[in-house]
Every structure is written in C-alpha cells, then in structure tokens.
C-alpha cells in the first residue's frame, strides 16, 4: 500500500467519532454474560480479545472459558453507546450506563462473569 493511500485511510478512520458506552461478551454455549463499559468502544473488543488470547484477562472465570471453548464460543455486542464530547463527565456517564445494564441483565453467578458490587 502506498503512503498516499495509507494517509487517506488513516484520515477516514480518524473521522469516525469516538464512542463510549457499554458492551457485553456473551458465551454462546452457556449464556453467561460479561458486561463492561469503555471510554472507547472502537478498540475495546480488540484489546479484550488480545488479553484473552494471551491468557492475561482480569476475570479468571471468563479467561478459563475462553481458553477451553475458544473465541468462536463468544459473541461481542454493544449495548449502548454515546459520542465522546468534551463537556461530558465520561467517568460518571459510563458508571451510570453500566450500572443500568448490570441492573437490567444481572450477569452474576450462573448468569454471568461479573461480580456483584454491594453499595
């Protein structure tokens, strides 16, 4: 690929708005969910997949299932997204979005990989 074409593609990529939000990784075999929020959904799955493939993901149960079942047993999907804007308190907005999805889906115990947080 020549430099001009590379520069053109990079420019198009940079024009894609950065979206923050909540996503899930679903185990297709047992239905368990892992719900999480990210400041940049554009790269969240690639980062998560790399960590899982390398055996370095922070959730041991999900890591074990990924290793045993493989990538094809899992499905990534975005549950909610919002464009990142300077005037938004991203941390607060993400916490609220994630909390709402955790309450709705309850991905704990036999239903998921998340750990229930007591308030």
GIJO-V814086 format. One record per backbone hydrogen bond with DSSP energy under -0.5 kcal/mol. NH is the residue of the N-H (numbers start at 1). CO is the residue of the C=O. Records with the same first field share a line. If there is no record, write none. Layout:
NH=CO, CO
This chain:
6=2
7=3
8=4
9=5
10=6
11=7
12=8
13=9
14=10
15=11
16=12, 13
20=82
21=38
22=80
23=36
24=77
25=34
26=24, 75
27=32
28=26, 73
29=73
31=27
33=111
34=25
36=23
38=21
41=19
43=40
44=40
45=41
47=43
48=44
49=45
50=46
51=47
52=48
53=49
54=50
55=52
56=51
57=51
60=58
63=59
64=60
65=61
66=62
67=63
68=64
69=65
70=66
73=70
74=71
75=26
77=24
79=22
80=22
82=20
84=18
85=83
88=85
90=88
93=89
94=90
95=91
96=92
97=93
98=94
99=95
100=96
101=97
102=98
103=99
104=100
105=101
106=102
108=106
109=114
111=108
112=109
113=33
114=33, 107
118=116
